[in-house]
Amino acid sequence: MTLPPLKWVPSPNFSSRGGAHIDLLVLHDTEGGYSGAVSWFQMRQSQVSAHFVIREDGGEATQMVDIGMKAWHACNVNPRSIGFEMAGISAKGFAAVEIQALADIFAFHLHAMDIPCVRSQAGRTPGICSHYETGPLGGGHSDPSTDPAWMAHFFELVSASHAKGGFPTFWQSERRAATCGLARP
């Protein structure tokens, strides 16, 4: 498995996890372009962030918040989750290469963090879910899709990537090599 190159561009919008254990991966979409989302998350006045933003072609990702910190992406599930934003607009659809890159990234994080490869029940249980699936707990958003078949397909891709294995030891940016990458203990 090869993950896309990872850049480090810090966001000021984060806080402590308060000791919460990470057991949830949440998928979002930016409803705009990659560079615009990275810029928006860099602005303190936006009051939002995500741990990772993935480019439309799946060929690059930017980490904006350290995994050990809480990004501000899905309200009440923030303390125990990692937020992933895929660039693009849901009404226009997403490129298959971006979705596959995200599936590989999700599979890597499930493996590296020993999170079960299962669908979370509305963000209340460990696993993966979309922002939409978190419902009121996650702020009542509709991204990346309200169609259950869309997330079912994404989960199939994550499951296949997870079962295939071949995970790298680290996924890290050049600048933050000591803290950005995840290594399985």
N, C-alpha and C positions, 0 to 999 in steps of 0.2 A: 504494500500500500504506500502510495506517495501522497503526502499532504501538500497543499499549495504553500508557497513562500509566505512567511508571517512577518508583518511589519509591527512595530510598536509605536503607537501614537496615543499618549495618555489623555484620559478624560479627567476633569476635576470632579465629576459627578459620581461619587462612590462613597461608601461608608463601611463600617465594620459589619461583619456577619454576626457578631455577638455570640460567637462560639457555635453557631449552627453548622451541622454536618451537611455537606453538599451531596444531594441524591437525586437531583432533577436537572434535566437539560430542556430549555424552552426555546422553541423556534419562532422567530418573528420575521417580518419583512419590512424593509425601509420605506416603502411607498415612495421611492425616489432612487437616485443614483448612489453609487458607492462613495464617491468623494464627498458628495453633499451630506451623506449620513455621518461620515467620519468628522467632517467639519462641524456639524450640528452637535455631535456628542462632545466635541472639544469646548463648546461654549457653556460656561457656567450657568448662564441664564436659561439654557434649555432645560436644565434640571432632569435630564434623562441620559442614559448610557446603556451600553451592552458590553459584555466581555469581548465579543468578537463581531466583526462585520466582514462578510464575504462578498467579493466582487461578482458582478453579473456573469462573468465567464468562468467563475470558479478558479481562476488562475492566481488569485492573491487573496490574502485575508489580513485584517488589521486587528490586533489586540488593543483594547482601550482601557481595560481594567484588569488588574491582577486577579487571578483565580481566587486567591485567599480573601479578597475583598468583595463586598456586595455591590454589584452594578444596579442601577435604577431602571429596570425594564419591565417588571411584571408585578408591581405592588406587593401583595402579601406573600408571594412565593420567592421574592428576592433573597431573603437570608439563606435559603438552601438550594438555590439554583444558579446555573450558568446561562446567560442570555446570548443567543446567536442571532444576528440580523443578516438576512440575505438581501442583497441589493436588488431592487426592481419594484415593479408595480403589479400587484396581484391580478388586476383586470387584464393586463397584457400577457400574463403567464411568465414563467421562469424557464430559463434555458436548462435543458437536461444536464449539461456539464456542471452547472452551478448546483443543481439538486444532488447530483452524484458526489460532488466535492463535499457538500454539507453532510451527506450520509456517511462518507468516510470520516469526516471530522467528528461527527456524533459517535460513530463506532469507536474511534480512537479514545475519546473522552470517557465513554462507558467502560472501556477496557482499563484505561489508565487510572480511573477513579473507583473502579470496582462497583459501578452502578449497574443494576440488572438491565438487560436489554429487553425491556417491556414497555408497553404504553402505560403512562401514568393515568390514574383515574382523576381527571379534572385538576391535575396539579397537586393533588392531596397525597399521592403515593409516589414512591421512587420510580424513575424511568425517564421517558421522554414524552413531551407533549407540545402542542402549538400554543401560542399566546391565546388564541380563540378558545381552546379547550380548557384553559384555566378559569374561564367564566368570570364571575364577580370577584373571585379570589385574586385574579390577575389584572383586574381593572376593567373588564368587560370589553376587550378589543376583539376585532374580527380577523386578525392576521395570523398566518399568511392566507388562510382560506377557511370559509365556513362549511365547505364540502367535506364530509367525513371520508370520502373516497380519496381525496387529495392526501390527507395525513396517513391514511392506510397505505397508500402507495409509498410515501416517504418512509414509513416504518419498515415496509418490506425491503427497501433499499438499505436502510440502516442494519436490519437483521442480517441480510446477505453479506454486507461488508464486515459485520461483527463476526459472523460465522467463518468467513474466509480468513480472518486474522492477518498475520504479517505486519503487525503494527510497528511503527518506528518507536524507538525508545523515548525520543523527545520530539516535541513540536515547539520550536522556539524562534524568536526573532534574533537577529544578529546583536542588537543593542542590549536586549534583556535576557541573554542566554542563561543566566544563572537563576532567573525567577519566572520567566514566561513558560518555559517548557514543562510538560508533565512527564514524570518518569514513573513507571510502575515499580513499587517497592519490591 
